[in-house]
Amino acid sequence: SYTEIWMNPTDGVNDGLNDGDLVQVENPVGAVRCVARFSNRCARGYVVLPQGCWYDPRPLPNSYGHEFVDVGGNCNTLMASQPSRVDHGNAQQSAMVKIIKVTNY
């Protein structure tokens, strides 16, 4: 089972997503697969990815050339090990990601 990533419905529709789509969430640090869930409780431009399941890396294609994609949905997969000027040590509050619909399983 995949972890859910919550986003504002307007953001999802603008990105060509539907509620329930399998998506890949990527950044230069890592990549995870999740199920897109729309909620008006999420502000536009922001997503919510809970801790997720256990880390479960698989050799899957991704935009950044990472060796593995985590299909467990662990948000730490997207977090740098060093704090940035923005996050002040709480990286989960400042990860920039792109979300891509998975079309080939």
C-alpha positions in Angstrom: 0.0 0.0 0.0 1.2 3.5 -0.8 1.3 6.5 1.6 -1.0 9.4 0.7 0.4 12.8 -0.2 -2.2 15.5 0.4 -2.5 18.6 -1.8 -5.0 21.3 -2.7 -7.4 20.2 -5.4 -6.5 23.2 -7.6 -2.8 22.3 -7.6 -3.6 18.7 -8.4 -5.9 19.5 -11.3 -3.4 22.1 -12.6 -0.8 19.4 -12.7 -3.1 17.0 -14.5 -3.7 14.8 -11.5 -6.8 13.1 -10.2 -7.6 12.2 -6.6 -6.2 8.6 -6.1 -3.5 8.7 -8.9 -0.2 7.1 -8.2 2.4 9.8 -8.2 6.2 10.1 -7.9 7.4 12.9 -5.6 11.0 13.9 -6.5 13.7 16.4 -5.7 17.5 16.4 -5.9 17.7 14.5 -2.6 15.4 11.5 -3.4 12.2 10.2 -4.8 9.1 8.4 -3.3 5.9 7.0 -4.7 2.6 8.0 -3.1 -1.1 8.2 -3.8 -2.4 11.7 -4.5 -5.2 12.9 -2.2 -7.0 16.2 -2.6 -8.0 18.2 0.4 -9.1 21.8 0.7 -7.4 21.7 4.1 -4.1 22.1 2.2 -3.0 25.5 1.2 -2.3 26.0 -2.5 1.4 25.4 -3.4 2.0 23.1 -0.4 1.7 19.4 0.1 1.5 17.2 3.2 3.4 13.9 3.3 3.3 12.2 6.7 6.1 10.0 7.9 4.8 7.2 5.7 5.5 3.6 5.8 8.9 1.9 6.2 11.6 2.8 3.8 11.2 0.4 0.8 13.7 1.3 -2.0 13.2 -0.1 -5.5 15.3 0.4 -8.7 12.7 2.6 -10.6 13.3 5.4 -13.1 13.2 9.0 -11.9 14.1 12.5 -13.2 17.1 13.0 -11.0 18.9 9.7 -11.7 18.7 8.4 -8.1 19.6 4.7 -7.8 16.3 3.9 -5.9 12.7 5.2 -5.5 11.2 4.6 -2.1 7.8 3.0 -2.5 7.1 3.1 1.2 6.5 6.9 1.1 9.0 7.8 3.9 9.2 11.6 3.8 12.8 11.4 5.1 13.8 10.1 1.7 13.2 13.7 0.4 15.2 15.5 3.2 18.8 16.6 3.0 21.0 15.5 5.9 22.2 19.0 6.4 19.9 21.9 7.6 19.4 24.8 5.2 19.0 28.5 5.9 15.3 28.1 5.4 14.4 25.1 7.6 16.5 25.9 10.8 17.0 22.2 11.4 13.4 21.1 10.6 13.8 20.0 7.0 10.3 18.6 6.8 8.9 22.1 6.7 10.9 23.2 3.6 11.4 20.4 1.1 10.8 21.6 -2.5 9.5 18.8 -4.6 8.0 18.1 -8.0 5.1 15.6 -8.4 4.7 13.5 -11.5 1.8 11.1 -12.3 3.0 7.5 -12.7 1.7 6.1 -15.9 3.7 2.8 -16.1 3.7 0.6 -13.1 
